[in-house]
Amino acid sequence: MKKNKPIIIIVTIVVALFLVSQFLNYYGDWLWFNNLHYGSVFETMLSAQAVSFVTFLLVFLLFFGFNLRGAYKNGSASRNSRYFREGDPRGVILTIYHGKTVFWIWSIIALFFGIIMGSSAVNHWNDFLQFIHSTPFGIKDPVFGKDAGFYVFNLPVYQFVVGLYYFMVIITAIGVLVSYYLDNAIQVIGHKLHTSQQVKNHLIRLVGFIVLGIAASCYLNLYQNLYSSQGPAFGPSYMTVHAQIPADWAIFVMSAVIAILLFLMPLIKRYKVLLYAVGLWGIILVGFVWIYPNIIEQYDVKPTELTKETPYILNNIQFTREAYGLNKVKVEPFPVDQSLTYQDVQANHSTIENIRLWDRRPLIQTYKQLQEIRLYYDFNSVQVDRYHFDKYTEVALAARELPVSQIPARAQTWVNEHLIYTHGYGVVMSPVNKITPDGMPQLIMNDIPPTTTTPLSMKQMAIYYGEETNQYVLVNTNAKEFDYPKGADNVYTDYTGDGGVRISGWFRRLVYAWKFSDLKILLTGYLTPRSRIMFYRNIMKRDQTIAPFLRYDGQPYLVVGTDGQLYWIHDAYTVSNMFPYSEPYQAQDGSVFNYIRNSVKVVINAYNGDVSYYVINPDDPIVETLQKIYPGLFKPFSEMPDFLKAHIRYPTDLFNIQTQMYNVYHMTDPKVFYNQEDYWEVPNASGDSSQAKMIPYYIIMRLPGSTSEEYILMLPLTPSKKDNMIAWMCARCDVPNYGQLIVYTLPKDKLVYGPMQIEGRINQKPDISAELTLWGQHGSRVFRGNQLVIPIDNSFIYVEPVYLQSQEGQIPELKRVIVIYKDQIEMRPTLDEALQAIFNPSGLQDTTIVQPTTSISNMANPFLSDQAKEALAHYNKAVEYLQQQDWADYGRELQQMKEILSEMSNYSPGKK
């Protein structure tokens, strides 16, 4: 005992430290959840994890312990009369394998593997909760007639439990064999195996448990057939239903029979019957499970595949459309007549005035250059939204955050990072369409302290919770917080909200010093009885910590509330990869799912950090299940403040997924689907990202048949491997029509240009290509923004902004707007000028982009006439070189043309 005492002390200390660490970490989180009034959510999650761990740990310990105790008892006879040959390792092992040591050795082994099994169960705590509180979908699969809820909520738990069952039985069987080996209870004498009847019966029972697991797996494989990818459509095919499933039934029945025979064998002792059953099992496995389905596939299905597979293709179409919400898509014809007049354009002025000319890529660079004010501020992203000012206005806005990484290296002290530089300040906002004379965005909310030309209130502009707030901070301390710069001085403040956890006592200091591995929290003298610690301040981390069972959108966006505060809105999804018959979708992060709903809108106060979960889709069975589990977490959408309801929008991540799935699953005719005759695609993006797919864009417009403008998310669609437009899809964002998906199909007998065709036409227009190329040769970079396809009154106009950025200034300026309508292409300094050039409202001949400064009398001069002809000749040659992509000769011709034009501009009468 004395020899083992140091080991026992060390183990005790390690275990104690682990338990203390876990307690302090969980206690710190419990305080945080309670501060947000979600203590019940934390307790439910923690209880589910604890119960899962303890339950599976105990099951393993009982099963393992019972079998090892039996093995040790059965080996007693051989243990007392064992003899080992020289060199047998058991002779060395058995010097310590006796008495109480045996108990401790197997106890430690059992505890080790039991902890592994319990820890695995902890990772599935949410599956267990959903299993207990499951809600039916009201949709039955056509093969087994089970509700879809069985596959979403029950089947994953059954599969996991069977997997752990295998783990438990196999580890136990290995342990039993080791025990019998050490006790010499199993001997091979000659070519025969010698053992006692008790040992033989025990081993037969363990084999029975293994076969029972095989039977359970075979039974679950029946339902796993609903996720088959072997047929022409995802899900069970003709071969699966008529060959594979019957074969799985047969192998399941035989496995169950063999398991029963194994358990009864100590009583009936009919080993030949068992051998016959095993032989039949092998025949069924090879002939019925492996060979027969392939015969059916090759000789029955292939010759008449479409006829055989039609019912199963229809099943896949129906369930996939249901899983992605495509069954509610409204399809409308969009008769393209391309008969717009300038009066029509003026009648749709709300749409025209909100065409987004500022892409987020150049706009965030411009914001950074103009509005970061001080080097420690940063704009992480620019999002678009709409506000009701004097008119419905689409705007771009960005939060001015203060990430500690932006603080100069010498100033990155603990006090600065955690006590002084605690928050960002204010937002920048600009209409998506407005441009200043020098090509900058027209800011309507800007500067520090913020000013605005809108009626928006700016009561509280501090941003303690954002996209770049990754470190914890301490507020209400003896160190004043930096609020914002004002001229050469700084303004300081004290936090007046209730965000964060009170950290007044020494015990709480200890808790968070341990949690963040930062002893300074415990030792600092800056804390007061009013001090609070804020953590999980990154909004992506914040809502995921509260509700990790939801999937979150990649683009949270900021809203300036009518109460003068800032709010983040973050879309959350319920997803599953177990919806039967539904085609899987692989997301960019590698995750795979085949069911998705945007059921929850998360709202986070940027000052207090309060988080609210509003259920916007109460008919979703998964969110109904979650509401049963966490009754204190979710709120009905009706409780969301009206000023926030005015800013909800259909999320682009979901729209992208639905668009990609609809490109295939708009084909509801099984023959068309089988042949993929009408497959659609998202067109490639225009501008400088021609290899990437076009991304959806928000726009304010009046939908066909509607009487007023509304905020929508839209995207044009093209046929597979073709560039002409075939349809456009939109999602309505305004209440009460929020979430309605509409697809407008275009006539198939008319050519409607798609984005890449328009891009090609722009590139082929000599004067536009010449001007853009000329700009790019003088230390500036020209890049074109994303092209927008704008539907107006059964017609389309195409708009593409052009930006110019100098290599020194790095501030993109909006210099030109290209507008295309039918066969007309015009590039002008503003959208209005380009539209007027296209539609020519005055009925006059169009003018050139650059108005001549010389008079008609001067142009009539013979000298100028010769010079003009020479300049025109150089211009025509430049166009030829441009088409040949001969940039050297192209630049030379332009330079010569420039010299002639300069000479002409300096001409005065009487002078040559």
PyMOL commands that set and color helices and strands:
alter all, ss='L'
color gray80, all
select helices_A, chain A and resi 5-35+39-74+76-79+90-93+100-122+125-132+148-182+197-227+238-268+271-323+326-328+342-347+349-352+360-371+404-406+409-411+414-420+506-515+520-523+539-546+621-629+637-639+642-645+652-665+670-675+755-764+766-775+831-839+856-859+862-883+887-905
alter helices_A, ss='H'
color red, helices_A
select strands_A, chain A and resi 187-189+192-194+330-333+378-379+383-388+392-401+424-425+427-431+445-446+451-452+462-463+473-475+481-486+489-493+501-502+532-534+551-552+557-560+566-576+585-586+592-593+595-605+611-615+634-636+680-681+697-701+710-719+727-732+741-745+780-784+788-792+795-806+813-821+824-828
alter strands_A, ss='S'
color yellow, strands_A
deselect
rebuild
show_as cartoon
